[in-house]
């Protein structure tokens, strides 16, 4: 089950202090790098829930992140919905798509699960790449950022946006801990260690996997929304399998 020792807590504190110092003192290039790292960290957390604690190695989380980014762009640009509502709708839609992918892929295991998620990711990439409504290979630009001027925060400032992404990362980390310590999270860990025993105990295994995959998709969708707002432009490359591969490498290196 999810737990930390003193060393890991110390590393987390050091990373948090270092990131905050960078956000407050860095210039343009440093802020851009920091924001990219923070968004990647959110995606990695979403993947770590299913891969690290559920044994479901996914190669479609990059595509799920891209779905969140494109959904936000479509809601805000094409439909004209205000950014807060567009964010909520995009995250909910991404979670629903991830749940369906998880429900279908949960019947497979090991390399077959990896290939199933890769297939879903590549289908999403190919569709977005060819669809004129999504801008095709040219992508979409002019994506608005969240407007927090009513509380005196200018989100067009790179520093403020980096601090906003940092606060989101902290919130997502806390939410991930709660998920893993909940009954659903404990069931997921039990399924990873002995799926047959959990099924014999009356647990609906595919539903547990699908529910956790859906929650993971919500977090990945949030990362996609932030990625779209960051550079205010998105392209099909965001859905490529290499994005999922990079996130998986970070999960492995991070333990």
Backbone bond lengths (Angstrom), bond angles and torsions (degrees), N, CA, C in turn:
res aa  C-N    CA-C-N  psi(-1)  N-CA   C-N-CA  omega(-1)  CA-C   N-CA-C  phi
1 X - - - 1.453 - - 1.526 109.64 -
2 X 1.305 115.70 160.38 1.459 120.75 -176.57 1.524 111.14 -62.31
3 X 1.322 116.03 127.64 1.461 120.96 176.08 1.527 108.70 -161.07
4 X 1.326 115.97 161.04 1.451 122.38 177.54 1.516 109.39 -128.77
5 X 1.327 116.14 148.94 1.450 120.22 169.79 1.526 108.66 -99.69
6 X 1.327 116.26 179.04 1.457 120.64 -175.81 1.528 111.15 -62.00
7 X 1.327 116.97 -37.35 1.464 120.65 -179.41 1.527 110.97 -62.31
8 X 1.318 116.37 -44.57 1.469 119.78 -179.05 1.528 111.21 -67.81
9 X 1.326 116.25 -38.95 1.461 118.87 175.91 1.525 110.36 -61.56
10 X 1.318 116.28 -40.85 1.460 120.03 178.58 1.516 112.18 -62.86
11 X 1.337 116.40 -41.64 1.468 120.55 178.66 1.517 110.58 -64.43
12 X 1.336 116.52 -40.91 1.462 120.13 178.38 1.523 111.50 -61.27
13 X 1.323 116.46 -42.37 1.462 120.37 179.92 1.526 110.28 -64.79
14 X 1.327 116.65 -43.50 1.468 120.33 179.41 1.521 111.22 -62.31
15 X 1.338 116.53 -43.88 1.460 120.58 178.99 1.525 111.24 -63.53
16 X 1.326 116.60 -41.44 1.458 120.49 -179.80 1.528 110.82 -64.15
17 X 1.337 116.83 -44.90 1.465 120.57 179.81 1.527 110.64 -65.22
18 X 1.335 116.35 -42.12 1.461 119.99 178.81 1.514 112.35 -63.49
19 X 1.332 116.62 -41.75 1.473 120.20 179.26 1.524 111.08 -65.48
20 X 1.325 116.46 -41.26 1.461 120.05 179.02 1.527 111.16 -65.41
21 X 1.328 116.48 -41.46 1.467 120.41 177.43 1.526 110.26 -61.64
22 X 1.338 116.08 -42.87 1.463 120.00 179.20 1.523 111.19 -63.43
23 X 1.327 116.32 -40.81 1.465 120.28 -179.00 1.521 111.97 -65.74
24 X 1.313 116.79 -31.04 1.462 120.42 -176.23 1.519 113.34 -88.71
25 X 1.334 117.19 -20.75 1.465 119.36 -172.86 1.531 114.24 -119.07
26 X 1.322 118.35 -20.70 1.467 120.56 -173.36 1.526 112.02 -71.04
27 X 1.331 114.39 157.30 1.458 121.03 174.79 1.528 108.95 -90.47
28 X 1.316 115.91 -164.21 1.474 121.24 -172.01 1.527 112.06 -56.89
29 X 1.334 117.47 -53.15 1.461 120.03 -175.24 1.523 111.12 -62.85
30 X 1.335 116.47 -42.90 1.458 119.88 179.49 1.518 112.75 -63.33
31 X 1.334 116.26 -38.18 1.466 120.19 178.33 1.520 111.30 -67.14
32 X 1.344 116.14 -38.68 1.458 119.25 177.96 1.528 111.19 -63.34
33 X 1.323 116.46 -44.46 1.463 120.25 178.43 1.526 111.32 -62.97
34 X 1.322 116.19 -43.01 1.462 120.17 -179.74 1.520 111.18 -62.40
35 X 1.323 117.13 -43.21 1.468 120.40 -179.92 1.520 111.06 -63.41
36 X 1.334 116.63 -41.16 1.462 119.87 177.66 1.529 110.67 -61.60
37 X 1.319 116.47 -40.71 1.465 120.79 179.91 1.519 110.64 -65.24
38 X 1.325 116.95 -43.06 1.463 120.76 -178.77 1.525 111.34 -63.63
39 X 1.334 116.93 -42.60 1.467 120.65 179.28 1.530 110.13 -66.04
40 X 1.341 116.38 -42.05 1.465 119.69 176.99 1.522 110.67 -61.78
41 X 1.328 117.10 -38.53 1.463 120.75 179.93 1.521 111.12 -62.50
42 X 1.326 117.18 -37.79 1.467 120.11 177.66 1.531 110.12 -64.59
43 X 1.342 116.17 -43.65 1.463 119.83 177.26 1.525 110.62 -62.03
44 X 1.321 116.92 -41.62 1.465 121.24 -179.38 1.525 110.93 -63.67
45 X 1.328 117.37 -39.49 1.465 120.16 176.93 1.527 110.97 -60.54
46 X 1.323 116.38 -41.95 1.467 119.59 179.52 1.527 111.32 -63.53
47 X 1.334 116.11 -38.79 1.464 119.97 179.27 1.523 111.36 -73.52
48 X 1.327 116.76 -36.00 1.464 120.17 -178.36 1.530 111.69 -63.98
49 X 1.330 117.11 -32.54 1.465 119.97 179.46 1.526 110.46 -60.28
50 X 1.326 117.05 -46.16 1.469 119.92 -176.22 1.521 112.30 -84.74
51 X 1.333 117.90 -35.17 1.463 120.33 -176.50 1.518 112.04 -87.62
52 X 1.332 116.76 -47.26 1.454 119.69 -176.24 1.511 113.76 -75.62
53 X 1.329 117.89 -34.44 1.463 121.44 -175.91 1.528 112.86 -110.29
54 X 1.333 116.81 -12.96 1.453 119.45 179.77 1.509 114.41 -117.65
55 X 1.339 116.63 -5.99 1.455 120.38 179.94 1.511 114.47 69.12
56 X 1.344 117.50 14.21 1.467 121.28 -179.89 1.523 109.15 -101.62
57 X 1.321 115.92 91.89 1.467 121.25 -178.52 1.521 108.51 -75.66
58 X 1.317 115.68 112.30 1.463 121.33 -173.17 1.523 111.00 -106.49
59 X 1.318 115.81 135.57 1.463 121.48 172.68 1.526 110.73 -113.33
60 X 1.325 116.59 26.75 1.464 118.96 176.94 1.526 111.91 -123.81
61 X 1.331 117.45 7.94 1.459 118.30 -178.38 1.525 112.04 -69.45
62 X 1.332 116.74 -28.28 1.454 118.94 173.14 1.520 110.77 -63.51
63 X 1.330 116.03 -41.50 1.461 120.46 177.58 1.525 111.15 -66.32
64 X 1.338 117.25 -38.61 1.462 120.13 177.83 1.523 110.26 -63.58
65 X 1.323 115.92 -41.24 1.460 120.58 175.32 1.527 110.16 -60.68
66 X 1.335 116.18 -42.67 1.461 120.22 178.46 1.514 112.92 -64.95
67 X 1.326 116.80 -35.82 1.469 120.38 176.88 1.524 109.72 -61.77
68 X 1.334 116.54 -42.05 1.452 119.95 177.34 1.516 112.09 -61.69
69 X 1.342 116.09 -41.28 1.463 120.48 179.71 1.527 111.16 -65.79
70 X 1.323 117.06 -45.45 1.462 120.63 -179.06 1.521 111.45 -69.25
71 X 1.330 116.64 -36.81 1.469 119.32 177.72 1.523 110.25 -61.99
72 X 1.344 116.16 -42.88 1.464 119.31 178.62 1.524 110.82 -63.86
73 X 1.334 116.60 -41.92 1.464 120.06 179.24 1.521 111.42 -62.89
74 X 1.318 116.77 -41.98 1.460 119.83 -179.00 1.518 111.24 -67.94
75 X 1.329 116.55 -43.68 1.465 119.84 -179.94 1.526 111.77 -63.91
76 X 1.334 116.11 -40.71 1.466 119.48 -174.37 1.522 112.83 -83.84
77 X 1.346 117.50 -36.23 1.471 120.42 -176.36 1.526 111.31 -91.70
78 X 1.305 116.51 -56.09 1.467 120.99 -174.42 1.529 112.18 -73.18
79 X 1.331 116.46 -46.17 1.459 120.77 -175.77 1.523 111.67 -86.44
80 X 1.322 116.09 -30.28 1.454 119.80 179.10 1.514 114.68 85.21
81 X 1.335 116.58 23.92 1.462 120.70 178.57 1.520 109.32 -77.57
82 X 1.322 116.80 145.59 1.456 121.74 178.50 1.533 109.76 -61.43
83 X 1.339 117.99 146.04 1.468 121.20 -176.62 1.521 115.56 -50.83
84 X 1.360 121.04 -43.84 1.476 118.17 -179.94 1.526 112.85 -60.43
85 X 1.336 116.96 -44.93 1.462 120.60 178.94 1.524 110.62 -68.59
86 X 1.334 116.50 -36.20 1.461 120.18 178.41 1.528 110.67 -65.20
87 X 1.326 116.76 -38.90 1.469 120.24 176.97 1.522 111.23 -63.04
88 X 1.335 116.16 -47.06 1.459 120.15 -179.31 1.527 111.26 -62.20
89 X 1.332 116.72 -44.92 1.458 120.31 179.59 1.515 112.34 -64.46
90 X 1.326 116.80 -39.88 1.465 120.89 -179.34 1.522 111.32 -65.84
91 X 1.323 115.99 -44.08 1.461 119.99 -179.47 1.527 110.95 -65.01
92 X 1.337 116.65 -41.76 1.463 120.45 178.47 1.525 111.08 -64.39
93 X 1.333 116.55 -43.25 1.463 120.49 179.30 1.522 111.14 -63.28
94 X 1.316 116.30 -43.06 1.463 120.11 179.80 1.514 111.32 -63.59
95 X 1.331 116.76 -40.72 1.461 119.95 177.17 1.519 111.88 -61.88
96 X 1.332 116.93 -39.87 1.465 120.64 179.22 1.525 111.09 -65.40
97 X 1.333 116.50 -42.79 1.472 120.30 178.32 1.527 110.13 -63.02
98 X 1.333 116.29 -43.35 1.465 120.08 179.56 1.527 110.84 -63.33
99 X 1.334 117.21 -37.83 1.463 120.07 178.94 1.524 110.47 -61.37
100 X 1.324 116.95 -43.31 1.467 120.77 179.25 1.521 110.45 -63.22
101 X 1.338 116.19 -44.56 1.469 119.61 178.23 1.523 110.24 -60.72
102 X 1.332 116.60 -43.71 1.456 120.27 179.15 1.518 112.72 -64.24
103 X 1.334 116.57 -39.43 1.462 120.34 -179.78 1.526 111.30 -64.65
104 X 1.322 116.39 -38.52 1.468 119.88 -179.67 1.528 111.13 -75.35
105 X 1.319 115.91 -44.45 1.467 120.19 -175.25 1.520 112.76 -76.17
106 X 1.329 118.32 -18.12 1.466 121.01 -175.03 1.517 113.03 -66.05
107 X 1.313 116.97 -15.72 1.464 119.56 179.11 1.526 111.43 -76.10
108 X 1.312 117.31 -14.01 1.465 121.31 -178.52 1.523 110.24 -106.27
109 X 1.340 116.28 167.86 1.453 121.53 -177.23 1.525 110.06 -140.04
110 X 1.327 114.93 159.01 1.455 120.43 172.78 1.507 113.37 59.01
111 X 1.332 115.08 -132.80 1.460 121.41 -177.09 1.520 111.58 -63.04
112 X 1.340 116.57 -29.21 1.458 120.35 -179.94 1.530 110.42 -69.03
113 X 1.335 116.35 -36.77 1.466 119.55 175.77 1.522 110.17 -66.45
114 X 1.320 116.62 -42.43 1.465 120.26 179.07 1.520 110.80 -59.47
115 X 1.334 116.13 -46.13 1.463 119.86 -177.84 1.524 111.76 -68.51
116 X 1.344 116.80 -33.95 1.466 119.99 177.89 1.530 110.55 -64.66
117 X 1.333 116.71 -45.52 1.465 119.20 179.03 1.524 111.09 -67.42
118 X 1.328 116.59 -36.31 1.466 119.65 176.28 1.519 110.81 -61.22
119 X 1.339 116.69 -40.68 1.465 120.54 179.29 1.523 111.18 -62.98
120 X 1.328 117.55 -43.52 1.463 120.21 177.76 1.531 111.03 -62.23
121 X 1.317 115.88 -41.96 1.454 119.47 179.60 1.512 112.63 -63.65
122 X 1.324 116.60 -42.21 1.458 119.87 -179.17 1.529 111.70 -70.64
123 X 1.333 116.62 -32.54 1.472 119.14 175.48 1.521 110.70 -63.82
124 X 1.339 116.07 -42.78 1.463 119.70 178.10 1.523 110.84 -63.51
125 X 1.323 116.40 -41.91 1.469 120.54 179.61 1.524 111.46 -62.46
126 X 1.348 116.05 -46.41 1.460 120.42 -178.34 1.531 111.48 -64.27
127 X 1.329 116.13 -38.94 1.470 119.00 -179.01 1.520 110.91 -66.77
128 X 1.328 116.69 -46.75 1.464 119.87 -179.76 1.522 110.55 -64.50
129 X 1.326 116.61 -37.86 1.466 120.98 -178.53 1.525 111.91 -63.26
130 X 1.343 116.97 -33.03 1.461 121.12 -175.55 1.525 113.57 -96.68
131 X 1.338 118.39 -17.95 1.465 121.19 -172.53 1.531 111.49 -80.97
132 X 1.334 117.86 120.25 1.476 120.14 179.57 1.528 113.06 -62.96
133 X 1.337 116.39 -31.32 1.461 118.69 -177.36 1.534 111.11 -64.13
134 X 1.338 116.95 -25.65 1.459 121.11 178.30 1.526 112.00 -94.99
135 X 1.311 117.34 8.08 1.455 120.60 179.58 1.504 114.61 85.70
136 X 1.352 117.08 0.85 1.463 120.22 178.78 1.520 111.47 58.53
137 X 1.345 115.46 -143.46 1.461 119.46 -179.47 1.521 112.31 -75.69
138 X 1.349 117.37 -8.17 1.465 120.14 176.54 1.521 112.49 -79.28
139 X 1.316 117.43 -20.31 1.448 121.13 -179.77 1.515 113.16 77.21
140 X 1.316 116.20 -167.64 1.462 122.83 -179.21 1.517 109.70 -130.37
141 X 1.321 116.24 138.12 1.454 121.66 178.96 1.515 111.44 -122.99
142 X 1.316 115.31 179.67 1.456 119.98 178.97 1.514 114.24 72.66
143 X 1.325 117.15 27.74 1.464 121.38 -178.02 1.534 109.19 -78.34
144 X 1.316 117.79 126.67 1.477 119.73 -177.41 1.519 112.58 -79.60
145 X 1.313 114.78 150.81 1.457 120.67 173.27 1.527 109.89 -90.60
146 X 1.302 114.83 164.34 1.451 120.87 177.16 1.531 109.47 -62.73
147 X 1.317 116.12 135.26 1.469 121.49 -178.64 1.533 109.44 -96.52
148 X 1.330 115.89 111.62 1.461 121.44 177.83 1.528 110.92 -116.00
149 X 1.322 115.82 26.61 1.466 120.05 -178.45 1.525 111.76 -65.07
150 X 1.333 117.38 -22.25 1.463 119.90 -178.81 1.526 111.65 -69.25
151 X 1.330 117.45 -15.74 1.461 120.04 173.97 1.533 110.59 -112.73
152 X 1.317 115.21 13.80 1.458 120.21 175.72 1.512 115.42 80.63
153 X 1.333 117.77 21.56 1.466 121.49 -179.80 1.517 109.15 -111.19
154 X 1.334 116.68 122.61 1.458 122.21 178.30 1.528 108.92 -91.65
155 X 1.324 117.05 104.61 1.455 121.03 -176.95 1.523 112.81 -75.77
156 X 1.321 117.58 -8.96 1.466 120.21 174.36 1.520 111.59 -77.53
157 X 1.318 116.70 -9.67 1.459 121.37 173.90 1.521 109.10 -79.12
158 X 1.321 117.25 127.21 1.464 120.82 -179.16 1.523 111.54 -61.83
159 X 1.310 116.93 -33.65 1.463 120.20 179.72 1.531 110.70 -67.87
160 X 1.320 115.43 -45.73 1.467 118.96 178.78 1.520 111.52 -63.80
161 X 1.331 116.32 -38.34 1.466 119.10 -179.92 1.523 110.70 -67.58
162 X 1.331 117.26 -37.99 1.462 120.54 177.28 1.524 110.52 -63.43
163 X 1.327 117.20 -42.67 1.459 120.94 177.82 1.521 111.01 -64.87
164 X 1.341 116.55 -35.89 1.463 120.85 177.22 1.531 110.24 -64.62
165 X 1.335 117.08 -44.92 1.465 120.58 178.35 1.529 111.13 -63.41
166 X 1.334 116.46 -35.13 1.460 119.92 178.08 1.526 111.04 -65.01
167 X 1.319 116.13 -42.45 1.465 119.43 178.50 1.524 111.04 -65.15
168 X 1.324 116.71 -36.93 1.465 120.57 177.12 1.529 110.15 -64.75
169 X 1.335 116.89 -42.03 1.463 120.77 179.75 1.529 110.86 -61.25
170 X 1.324 116.83 -44.08 1.460 120.51 178.56 1.532 110.55 -61.28
171 X 1.333 116.16 -42.77 1.461 120.51 179.25 1.521 111.48 -64.26
172 X 1.343 115.95 -41.84 1.464 120.35 179.54 1.526 110.71 -65.61
173 X 1.322 116.26 -38.74 1.469 119.65 177.82 1.528 110.22 -60.92
174 X 1.327 115.98 -45.94 1.459 119.47 178.28 1.516 112.27 -62.39
175 X 1.339 116.88 -41.40 1.462 120.82 178.49 1.529 110.88 -64.47
176 X 1.335 116.59 -38.04 1.466 120.45 178.90 1.522 111.16 -64.03
177 X 1.338 116.03 -40.35 1.462 120.00 177.79 1.533 110.20 -61.72
178 X 1.331 116.20 -43.65 1.469 119.78 179.72 1.530 111.24 -63.68
179 X 1.326 116.84 -39.36 1.463 120.51 178.83 1.530 110.27 -62.16
180 X 1.331 116.29 -46.74 1.455 120.47 -175.85 1.527 112.33 -69.96
181 X 1.324 117.44 -27.17 1.455 120.78 179.73 1.528 112.39 -90.43
182 X 1.323 116.71 -5.34 1.464 120.47 178.88 1.521 110.46 -79.21
183 X 1.333 115.40 175.29 1.457 119.83 176.69 1.514 111.90 -61.03
184 X 1.333 116.48 -37.17 1.460 120.09 178.80 1.518 110.93 -64.57
185 X 1.341 116.36 -43.08 1.461 119.90 179.33 1.516 112.32 -64.96
186 X 1.319 117.02 -40.12 1.456 120.53 178.18 1.526 111.17 -66.43
187 X 1.323 115.89 -37.06 1.468 119.49 176.68 1.523 110.40 -64.81
188 X 1.343 116.16 -38.91 1.457 120.12 179.36 1.520 111.07 -62.09
189 X 1.324 117.18 -45.11 1.460 120.76 179.16 1.532 110.24 -63.51
190 X 1.338 116.42 -38.79 1.460 119.83 177.19 1.517 111.85 -63.14
191 X 1.321 116.63 -39.85 1.466 120.67 178.01 1.520 110.52 -64.39
192 X 1.334 116.44 -39.37 1.462 119.14 -179.55 1.530 111.04 -63.69
193 X 1.323 117.15 -40.13 1.460 120.56 -175.88 1.523 112.44 -79.42
194 X 1.332 117.15 -38.28 1.466 118.69 -178.94 1.530 108.85 -155.85
195 X 1.313 115.38 88.05 1.463 120.16 -175.95 1.522 111.89 -65.96
196 X 1.313 117.98 -38.60 1.460 120.54 -178.34 1.527 111.47 -65.15
197 X 1.327 116.45 -39.80 1.467 119.02 178.96 1.525 110.92 -65.91
198 X 1.334 117.36 -41.42 1.457 120.45 179.86 1.525 110.35 -65.32
199 X 1.322 116.22 -36.20 1.469 119.23 176.92 1.528 110.49 -67.70
200 X 1.328 116.72 -37.87 1.461 120.90 178.63 1.529 111.56 -66.60
201 X 1.334 116.73 -27.02 1.460 121.25 177.86 1.526 112.56 -79.45
202 X 1.331 115.82 -0.78 1.468 120.07 176.72 1.513 114.79 97.83
203 X 1.328 117.60 8.49 1.463 121.15 -179.31 1.527 110.01 -79.95
204 X 1.334 116.37 135.81 1.464 120.82 174.47 1.520 107.57 -83.22
205 X 1.311 115.92 95.70 1.461 121.66 -169.34 1.525 111.88 -62.66
206 X 1.333 116.87 -45.95 1.462 118.18 -176.17 1.513 111.07 -63.78
207 X 1.335 116.82 -31.95 1.463 119.98 -179.71 1.531 110.90 -70.05
208 X 1.327 116.38 -39.56 1.466 119.69 177.11 1.526 110.11 -61.36
209 X 1.328 116.48 -46.31 1.463 120.38 179.76 1.531 111.09 -62.82
210 X 1.326 116.48 -42.97 1.464 120.17 -179.06 1.528 111.14 -65.78
211 X 1.326 117.14 -41.95 1.465 120.28 -179.34 1.526 111.28 -63.84
212 X 1.324 116.37 -44.31 1.467 119.42 179.56 1.524 110.29 -68.12
213 X 1.319 117.23 -38.58 1.461 120.63 178.04 1.529 110.07 -63.39
214 X 1.337 116.58 -37.41 1.457 119.95 177.01 1.519 112.06 -65.52
215 X 1.341 117.37 -43.50 1.465 120.65 177.06 1.523 110.84 -63.84
216 X 1.318 115.95 -39.03 1.455 119.76 175.86 1.528 110.90 -62.59
217 X 1.340 115.82 -38.01 1.454 119.91 177.58 1.518 113.22 -65.40
218 X 1.324 116.51 -32.68 1.466 120.35 176.03 1.529 110.10 -61.24
219 X 1.336 116.16 -44.15 1.464 120.19 179.42 1.519 110.84 -67.53
220 X 1.341 117.06 -42.06 1.463 120.34 177.83 1.527 110.89 -63.91
221 X 1.341 116.50 -38.24 1.464 119.90 176.66 1.509 112.13 -62.89
222 X 1.335 116.80 -37.86 1.460 120.92 176.25 1.524 110.41 -62.75
223 X 1.332 116.58 -41.38 1.462 120.13 176.22 1.530 110.91 -61.44
224 X 1.337 116.92 -38.60 1.454 120.52 177.79 1.515 112.93 -64.98
225 X 1.327 116.35 -40.42 1.466 120.70 177.86 1.525 110.24 -61.99
226 X 1.325 116.55 -43.69 1.465 120.25 178.94 1.522 111.16 -66.64
227 X 1.337 116.84 -37.55 1.464 119.96 177.83 1.530 110.86 -63.45
228 X 1.331 116.59 -39.97 1.459 120.43 178.41 1.523 111.36 -65.89
229 X 1.324 116.51 -39.37 1.456 120.24 179.77 1.521 112.08 -74.12
230 X 1.301 116.25 -25.84 1.463 119.55 -175.85 1.526 111.76 -62.13
231 X 1.328 116.55 -60.47 1.469 119.52 -178.94 1.526 111.96 -99.50
232 X 1.346 115.94 -0.48 1.468 122.36 178.03 1.531 112.43 56.02
233 X 1.327 114.50 29.61 1.467 121.75 177.29 1.523 107.67 -155.61
234 X 1.325 116.65 141.87 1.459 121.42 176.76 1.517 109.79 -135.29
235 X 1.324 115.24 153.56 1.459 121.42 177.51 1.524 108.37 -140.10
236 X 1.338 118.15 166.58 1.475 120.41 -179.40 1.521 113.97 -60.02
237 X 1.339 118.12 -19.59 1.466 119.79 179.11 1.523 112.00 -58.14
238 X 1.319 116.47 -24.72 1.461 120.69 179.90 1.522 111.54 -64.50
239 X 1.342 117.53 -23.89 1.459 121.81 -178.94 1.522 112.87 -95.40
240 X 1.318 117.77 0.79 1.455 120.85 -176.67 1.518 113.02 -65.28
241 X 1.332 116.16 153.93 1.459 120.47 -178.03 1.522 111.28 -66.82
242 X 1.345 116.86 -22.50 1.462 119.22 179.30 1.532 111.80 -64.31
243 X 1.335 117.30 -30.53 1.464 120.08 176.80 1.525 109.81 -64.32
244 X 1.325 115.75 -43.50 1.467 119.91 176.42 1.522 110.64 -63.68
245 X 1.334 116.18 -39.91 1.463 120.40 179.32 1.513 112.02 -62.91
246 X 1.332 117.03 -41.53 1.465 120.27 177.97 1.526 111.02 -62.66
247 X 1.322 116.02 -44.16 1.462 120.13 178.77 1.523 110.84 -62.46
248 X 1.328 116.88 -39.96 1.465 120.44 -179.81 1.526 111.05 -66.17
249 X 1.324 117.29 -38.21 1.470 121.22 176.57 1.525 110.39 -61.35
250 X 1.335 116.35 -42.03 1.470 120.44 178.41 1.527 110.31 -64.07
251 X 1.318 117.46 -41.24 1.467 120.67 177.69 1.524 110.58 -60.06
252 X 1.329 116.32 -44.00 1.463 120.52 -178.83 1.529 110.95 -66.96
253 X 1.325 117.11 -46.44 1.463 120.60 -179.40 1.530 111.33 -66.24
254 X 1.352 116.05 -31.79 1.461 119.47 179.85 1.516 113.44 -80.36
255 X 1.312 116.95 -7.24 1.465 119.92 177.17 1.501 113.24 80.02
